[in-house]
Amino acid sequence: MRTTDKIVIIGLLLGSVWLFFAGKNAGDKREIPPKKLHELMLQKHRDISADELTRRIINGDPMLQIVDVRNEKQYNSYTLPGAINIPLEDIMKTDNLAYFDQDVLNTVIFSNGTSDAQIAWNILTRLGYKNLTILRGGLNNWFETIILAKPPTGPYDKESDDLYQFRNGARVYFGVGASSETESAPKPKVRIPIIKRKKKEVEGGCS
Amino acid sequence: MGPLYPQGLISEPLNLLIALFIGIGFGIGLEAGGFTNTRKLAGVFYGYDFVVLKVFFTAAMTAAIGLFLLDSYGLMDIELTFYPKTFWIPTTIAGIVMGLGFIVGGFCPGTSVCAAVTGKIDGIYFVTGAFLGIFGYAFTYEPLFETLRNSGGLGKVNIASELGISDEMFIFIVTVIAVIAFIVTDRIQKKVNSKNPVENIEELGL
């Protein structure tokens, strides 16, 4: 083998090894591939029902982080207890991304419907953040299901009755009289202290 | 920063001008390396000269490593570079056709143009044939080739993601394969040439 061939071989090998170290610097700039995103989109537990979320709020689930992606005005007029406000247009700000950069809390994202929450979920998932869930049907559906809960119709069914009783109780919890079906819901704004974590350096050569 | 043209950092005429100069440089390089000689190119298939394989493998790996390094250091957004979609059926058929053309004619498209402009008659014939093929394809595209052209569409396929490995790891694996190929072809070349010595191509004066 000629000397030039040997130089070429050494150069190529060194270059390809260099890529591993350069990849470290690239860090979080890599997005997840479309195929993986597709899998995540189709997974079962990508959204949470209004009842399940209510149950977790009432139980004071310490693992729950609720994010309201509507604008500040809407947030101030009404939101879910414990929800933090990160408007969709501000979601890419470094300070806001810190709320999602953790793998301990389960984050529930909601908007009035589901489209804004879905956009937020897509962006955050592509950035590689985990444990993200969307409130099924959004705040409108939550309000209709919990606050405006209707008694079950038809023959007695224990399961439906239990669910109605739970929703009735929840309504009281959220400060709406059990007998009244008014829309003037309270505005509890409890802020859960969030420990902001710095983004971790990508380990190994693979980013 | 880069790529320049897709981000509108340079105009289309300037882009074409740069491409022209790169093309001229590429042509000079091919001619200087003896790539306009069909015997050198066909040597890969007969085992007496693997320089084509070495050069193109080296070029591909240098480009891949360079591009990903630029991307890693934020100098080039690889997402904005041209990334064709894969249609495996027409690609396989076209690959076989091109391979056969390579063996029979002794040129690939780029080297045939270089050979033609240096006045080699076989190069001129090859380029003429290539243009006949291009026009033939273009004028019969709708009735004959459209269905085939769009068959086997897989979208943008990335082998590294399909294998579940990082781009860096994939490039490293291909580099190792390239190095192994260099060593093995070097041995084959020595063996073939010791049994059936061929004259030094450059000395043939072709």
Interface residues (C-beta under 8 A of the other chain):
Chain A: M1 D5 V8 I9 L12 L13 G15 S16 V17 W18 L19 F20 A22 G23 N25 A26 K29 P33 K35 K36 G205 C206 S207
Chain B: K54 T58 M61 T62 I65 G66 F68 L69 D71 S72 Y73 G74 N158 S161 E162 I165 S166 D167 E168 M169 I171 F172 T175 V176 A178 V179 F182 I183 D186
